Amino acid sequence: MKKNRKTSKPVVIENDQVVSLYFDARGVQSTMLRHDPYALALGYTRTMMGFLLFRPYPRRISMIGLGGGSLAKYCYRHLPDTMISVVEINPQVIALRDRFHVPRDSERFRVVCADGAQYVAVPDHRPDVLVVDGFNADGLPAELGSKTFYESCRRRLSDDGVLVANLVTDEPDFHRYLRSLREVFANAVTLAASEGSDYNVTIFAWKGSAELPSFTTMLDRARELAPGHAVNLHATATRIEHGRKFNWNRYDQTC
């Protein structure tokens, strides 16, 4: 299988409490709690689950980037009626799936070794949610932040599907990623500061004519979903609400 993007050799560091995945010494890619392997240990992953405030009961989720499988495992456990496909370019990362308790492939869960940018460009199943968290040692590959990529994501989504992406504000091309998202999704895009991080932001973009749900609607959905989830969706709703104040015009001009 042809892969154009650079891959990085993963390194696992562990102690009595956690098992973590790194590509270099600059930052952790994924962390698993030994006492609760299906928990979301890193705050930004909890914020990314805010897609439930847009699509509370997705039928199908596609993910680009496996890492230690945190989001994939959470969705597998807490969304039992959802089909989940995870695309990971690095076979060495996939080889660690047992170490991070990633579920075996089954009728509703599978991990595919492929280039995510190419994967979304090929017509196939149309997910209700598309999760993009495909970082390597150098940051976000340019192919996963281009206008062409976001156009492919939008086409691939179901008619009322949601894209959720993890971005890092101190990356040199961060402003360009924002501009590309705005050009592709127009006003159907918002962001939230990610929990527990000074640099990660979570982007939500959606298809269709619907507007960003009101704060009241998001709180109602968070309350409805609370019994079946182990994340604080009320807090995420507040983060998304604060994102309404983001000055997109300023960033459009400086990109």
C-alpha positions in Angstrom: 0.0 0.0 0.0 1.4 3.3 -1.0 2.0 5.9 1.8 3.2 9.3 1.0 3.4 10.7 4.5 6.3 10.2 6.8 5.7 7.8 9.6 7.4 7.9 13.0 8.6 5.0 15.2 6.4 4.9 18.3 7.9 4.6 21.8 6.0 3.2 24.8 6.8 4.5 28.3 5.0 3.1 31.3 4.9 3.1 35.0 2.6 1.7 37.7 -0.2 4.1 36.8 -0.1 4.8 33.0 1.1 3.5 29.7 1.9 6.3 27.2 2.8 6.5 23.6 5.4 8.9 22.3 7.0 9.6 18.9 9.8 11.7 20.5 10.5 13.4 23.8 8.5 16.6 23.0 5.1 15.4 23.8 2.8 12.5 24.6 0.6 11.2 21.9 -1.6 9.0 24.0 -2.0 7.9 27.6 -3.9 4.9 29.1 -4.7 4.5 32.7 -3.8 1.1 33.9 -6.7 0.9 36.3 -9.2 2.0 33.6 -7.9 1.4 30.1 -11.1 2.7 28.4 -11.0 6.1 30.2 -10.0 9.3 28.4 -6.9 10.3 30.3 -6.0 13.3 28.3 -8.2 16.4 28.5 -8.2 17.2 24.8 -9.8 13.8 24.0 -12.6 14.5 26.4 -13.3 17.8 24.6 -13.3 16.0 21.2 -16.2 13.8 22.5 -18.2 17.1 22.3 -19.3 15.9 18.9 -22.0 14.1 20.9 -23.6 17.5 21.5 -24.1 17.7 17.7 -24.8 14.0 16.9 -25.8 12.3 20.2 -26.4 8.9 18.6 -24.1 8.5 15.6 -24.6 5.4 13.5 -21.1 5.3 12.0 -17.8 7.0 13.1 -14.6 7.1 11.1 -11.3 8.1 12.8 -8.0 9.2 11.3 -5.2 8.4 13.7 -5.2 5.5 16.1 -2.4 6.4 18.6 -3.0 4.5 21.8 -6.7 4.1 20.8 -8.2 6.3 23.5 -11.1 7.8 21.5 -11.7 4.6 19.6 -11.9 2.6 22.8 -14.2 5.1 24.5 -16.6 5.1 21.6 -16.5 1.3 21.4 -17.5 1.0 25.0 -20.0 3.9 25.3 -21.6 3.8 21.9 -22.5 0.1 21.5 -24.8 0.6 18.5 -22.2 2.6 16.5 -20.0 1.2 13.7 -16.4 2.4 14.2 -13.6 2.5 11.6 -10.1 3.7 12.5 -7.5 4.6 9.9 -3.8 4.6 10.9 -0.9 5.1 8.5 1.8 3.6 10.7 1.8 -0.2 11.0 4.1 0.1 14.1 1.4 1.9 15.9 -1.2 -0.7 15.0 1.2 -3.4 16.2 0.8 -1.9 19.7 -3.0 -2.3 19.8 -2.9 -5.1 22.3 -0.6 -3.2 24.6 -3.2 -0.4 24.7 -6.2 -2.7 25.0 -7.6 -1.7 21.6 -10.5 -4.1 20.7 -10.1 -6.8 18.2 -11.6 -6.2 14.7 -15.2 -7.2 14.6 -18.4 -6.5 12.7 -18.7 -3.1 14.3 -15.0 -2.2 14.9 -12.0 -2.3 12.6 -8.6 -0.7 12.3 -7.3 -0.1 8.8 -3.7 0.5 7.8 -4.0 3.4 5.3 -3.2 7.0 4.6 -6.1 9.0 6.1 -5.8 11.8 3.4 -6.3 9.1 0.7 -8.9 7.2 2.6 -11.4 10.1 2.8 -11.0 10.8 -0.9 -12.4 7.4 -1.9 -16.2 7.0 -1.8 -17.2 4.4 0.8 -19.3 4.4 3.9 -20.5 7.9 4.9 -19.8 8.5 8.6 -22.0 10.6 10.8 -18.8 11.7 12.7 -15.3 12.0 11.3 -12.6 12.3 13.9 -9.2 13.7 12.8 -6.3 13.3 15.2 -3.4 12.2 13.0 -0.2 13.7 14.5 3.3 12.4 14.1 6.7 13.5 15.5 6.6 16.6 13.3 3.1 17.7 14.3 0.0 17.6 12.0 1.0 16.4 8.5 0.2 19.0 5.9 -2.0 16.5 4.0 -4.4 16.4 7.0 -4.8 20.2 7.2 -5.2 21.2 3.6 -8.2 22.6 1.9 -8.3 19.6 -0.4 -8.4 17.3 2.6 -11.2 19.2 4.3 -13.2 19.2 1.1 -12.8 15.4 0.9 -13.9 15.2 4.6 -17.0 17.2 3.9 -18.0 15.1 0.8 -17.4 11.9 2.8 -19.7 12.9 5.7 -23.3 11.9 5.9 -25.8 14.7 5.0 -25.8 16.0 8.6 -22.4 14.7 9.6 -19.9 16.3 11.9 -16.1 16.7 11.5 -14.1 17.0 14.8 -10.4 17.7 14.6 -7.6 18.3 17.1 -5.4 21.2 16.2 -2.4 22.8 18.0 -2.2 26.6 18.1 1.6 26.9 18.1 2.0 25.0 14.8 3.3 27.3 12.0 0.3 26.5 9.7 -2.4 26.7 12.4 -3.9 29.8 10.8 -3.9 28.3 7.4 -5.8 25.2 8.7 -8.4 27.6 10.2 -8.8 29.4 6.9 -9.2 26.2 5.0 -11.9 25.0 7.3 -13.8 28.3 7.0 -13.5 28.2 3.2 -14.9 24.6 3.0 -17.5 24.7 5.8 -18.4 28.4 5.7 -20.2 29.4 8.9 -20.8 25.8 9.9 -17.6 25.6 12.0 -16.7 26.5 15.6 -14.0 25.7 18.0 -13.4 25.0 21.7 -10.3 25.4 23.9 -9.3 21.8 24.8 -9.5 20.7 28.4 -6.1 20.5 30.1 -4.1 22.1 27.4 -2.8 25.6 26.6 -2.2 24.8 22.9 -4.8 22.2 21.8 -8.1 23.4 20.3 -11.0 21.2 19.1 -12.7 22.1 15.8 -16.3 21.1 15.1 -17.6 21.5 11.6 -20.8 20.2 10.2 -22.8 19.7 7.0 -26.3 20.9 6.2 -28.0 24.1 7.0 -28.2 23.7 10.8 -26.7 26.3 13.0 -24.5 25.7 16.0 -26.8 24.3 18.7 -27.9 26.8 21.3 -26.3 26.6 24.8 -29.6 25.4 26.2 -29.8 22.6 23.6 -26.3 21.5 24.3 -26.9 21.4 28.1 -30.1 19.4 27.5 -28.2 16.9 25.3 -25.4 16.7 27.9 -28.0 15.9 30.6 -29.6 13.3 28.5 -26.3 11.6 27.6 -24.8 11.8 31.1 -26.0 8.3 32.3 -24.2 6.6 29.5 -21.0 8.5 29.4 -17.9 9.0 31.5 -17.0 12.5 30.3 -18.3 15.9 31.5 -20.3 17.0 28.5 -21.7 20.0 30.4 -18.1 21.4 30.7 -17.6 20.8 27.0 -20.8 22.6 26.1 -19.5 25.6 28.0 -16.2 25.4 26.1 -18.1 25.3 22.8 -20.3 28.2 23.9 -17.2 30.3 24.7 -16.0 29.5 21.2 -18.8 31.6 19.8 -16.8 34.6 20.7 -13.8 33.5 18.6 -12.8 36.3 16.1 -12.6 34.3 12.9 -12.2 37.5 10.8 -8.9 38.3 12.5 -7.5 34.9 11.8 -8.8 35.0 8.2 -6.8 38.2 7.6 -3.6 36.9 9.2 -3.5 33.4 7.7 
